Amino acid sequence: MQLTEIRKVSLSASEDNGALVSLALSAKEILGYDVFAKSVAVLTELTPLQAALQSAEIEVLRNDDVAKYQKEQMIEHTAALMKNWLKETAAMAEVKSFNRFSGPAWVQTKISEYSQPIPEFVLAKAVQIKQAIPDCEIYVESLEDHPDPFLVVAIPDGRPYYPAKERHYVEVWAEPKFEGRLIDTDIF
């Protein structure tokens, strides 16, 4: 899967949810059955983070697309590293010791601690999100020793070392070349 194949989605109610809501209301009004209506209400309500992103007109990346891309990248880079490790290990004259193999992992870094350049369009979106949702945390998630980072917005759990209560991928960019500059630097 290519970066360009990762789809964005608006957090507004989808057509599927609209059909579910309609069925739930009909079942409640016509049949007097409200259990389905209660479950659909839970599915169609936006969380505060989703509502803030929707209000700011920020689309999020589809989780299933991101997961597929990240899995494929991890497999591809692990296979390449393994191939090199096997060659190096086979070429060693001494069998007494050899390096252990380990593959890369996807890691999250707080944006304030991220040491690589971030393109302007991503920074602009991060600033927009933080202004709209001051309690959120913003991270950059990337595969160790490999480019193509993701911008992630999350609502922290409040407890150290616990995963966020909610998180969304909001942007991805290709390294080392940035696409989609926000500001034309030729005019400065």
C-alpha positions in Angstrom: 0.0 0.0 0.0 1.2 3.5 -0.9 0.9 6.6 1.3 -1.4 8.1 -1.4 -3.8 5.2 -0.9 -4.5 6.1 2.7 -8.0 7.6 2.7 -9.3 10.5 4.8 -12.7 10.5 6.3 -14.9 13.2 7.7 -16.1 12.7 11.3 -19.6 13.7 10.4 -22.4 11.1 10.4 -21.9 8.8 7.5 -24.6 7.5 5.2 -24.5 4.1 6.9 -25.2 5.8 10.3 -28.0 7.7 8.7 -29.7 4.5 7.5 -29.2 3.0 11.0 -30.7 6.0 12.7 -33.7 5.9 10.4 -34.3 2.2 11.0 -33.9 2.7 14.8 -36.4 5.6 14.8 -38.9 3.6 12.7 -38.6 0.5 15.0 -39.1 2.8 18.0 -42.1 4.6 16.6 -43.8 1.8 14.7 -42.9 -1.2 16.8 -42.3 0.4 20.2 -38.9 -1.3 20.2 -36.2 1.1 21.6 -33.3 -1.1 22.4 -31.8 -0.7 18.9 -32.4 3.1 19.1 -30.3 3.2 22.3 -27.4 1.2 20.7 -27.5 3.3 17.5 -27.4 6.5 19.6 -24.1 5.4 21.1 -22.7 4.6 17.7 -23.6 7.9 16.1 -22.6 10.3 19.0 -19.3 12.0 18.5 -16.8 12.1 21.3 -15.6 15.6 22.4 -12.4 15.1 20.4 -14.3 13.9 17.3 -16.7 16.9 17.6 -13.8 19.3 17.9 -12.1 17.8 14.9 -15.4 18.0 13.0 -16.0 21.6 14.0 -12.4 22.5 12.8 -13.2 20.7 9.5 -10.3 18.3 10.0 -10.6 15.0 8.4 -8.9 11.9 9.9 -7.1 9.1 8.2 -9.0 5.8 8.1 -7.6 3.5 10.9 -7.9 0.4 8.7 -5.8 2.0 5.9 -3.2 3.3 8.4 -3.0 -0.2 10.1 -2.6 -1.9 6.7 0.1 0.6 5.6 2.0 0.3 8.9 1.9 -3.5 8.8 3.1 -3.7 5.3 6.0 -1.2 6.0 7.0 -3.1 9.1 7.1 -6.4 7.2 9.0 -4.9 4.3 11.6 -3.2 6.5 11.9 -6.2 8.8 12.5 -8.5 5.9 15.2 -6.2 4.4 17.0 -6.0 7.8 16.7 -9.8 8.3 18.2 -10.4 4.8 21.2 -8.2 5.7 21.5 -9.7 9.2 21.5 -13.2 7.7 24.3 -12.2 5.2 26.4 -10.6 7.9 25.9 -13.6 10.3 26.8 -16.1 7.6 29.9 -14.2 6.6 31.2 -14.1 10.2 34.4 -16.1 10.6 33.9 -16.5 14.4 30.9 -18.6 15.4 31.4 -17.9 19.1 29.3 -14.8 19.1 26.9 -12.9 16.8 24.5 -10.0 16.9 20.9 -10.7 17.8 18.3 -9.7 15.3 15.5 -7.3 16.0 13.1 -5.6 13.7 11.8 -2.1 13.7 8.7 -1.0 15.6 6.3 1.9 15.2 7.0 4.5 18.0 5.2 7.6 19.1 7.1 10.7 20.1 5.5 13.8 21.5 5.7 16.5 18.9 7.7 18.7 21.3 10.3 16.0 21.5 10.4 15.1 17.8 13.8 16.0 16.3 13.1 15.6 12.6 11.8 18.4 10.3 8.0 18.6 10.0 6.5 20.2 6.9 4.6 23.5 7.3 1.2 22.0 6.3 1.5 19.4 9.1 2.6 22.0 11.6 -0.3 24.3 10.7 -2.7 21.4 11.2 -1.1 20.6 14.6 -1.4 24.2 15.7 -5.0 24.3 14.6 -5.9 21.2 16.5 -4.1 22.2 19.7 -5.8 25.6 19.6 -9.2 23.9 19.2 -8.5 21.1 21.7 -6.0 22.4 24.4 -6.2 19.2 26.4 -5.1 17.0 23.6 -1.7 15.5 23.1 -0.1 15.6 19.7 2.4 12.9 18.6 4.4 11.9 15.6 4.3 8.2 15.0 7.0 6.6 12.8 8.7 3.4 12.0 12.1 3.3 13.7 14.9 4.2 11.2 12.4 4.8 8.4 10.5 7.8 7.2 6.8 8.4 6.5 5.6 9.7 9.9 2.0 10.2 11.0 0.6 13.1 13.0 -1.6 11.7 15.8 -3.9 13.6 18.1 -5.0 11.9 21.3 -6.8 12.5 24.5 -4.6 11.2 27.3 -5.8 8.7 29.8 -4.4 10.7 32.6 -2.4 7.8 34.0 1.3 7.4 33.1 2.1 4.6 30.7 -1.5 4.0 29.8 -2.7 4.3 26.2 -4.8 7.3 25.2 -8.5 7.0 25.7 -9.0 8.1 22.1 -6.6 8.8 19.2 -6.9 9.7 15.6 -4.3 9.8 12.7 -4.7 13.2 11.1 -1.8 13.6 8.7 1.0 11.7 7.1 3.9 12.9 5.1 6.6 11.4 3.0 10.2 11.8 3.9 12.7 13.1 3.1 10.9 15.2 0.4 8.0 17.2 1.7 4.9 17.6 -0.4 2.3 20.3 -0.2 4.2 23.3 1.2 1.9 25.8 2.9 4.1 28.9 2.4 5.9 29.9 -0.7 9.5 30.5 0.5 10.5 32.2 -2.7 8.7 35.3 -1.6 10.8 35.7 1.6 
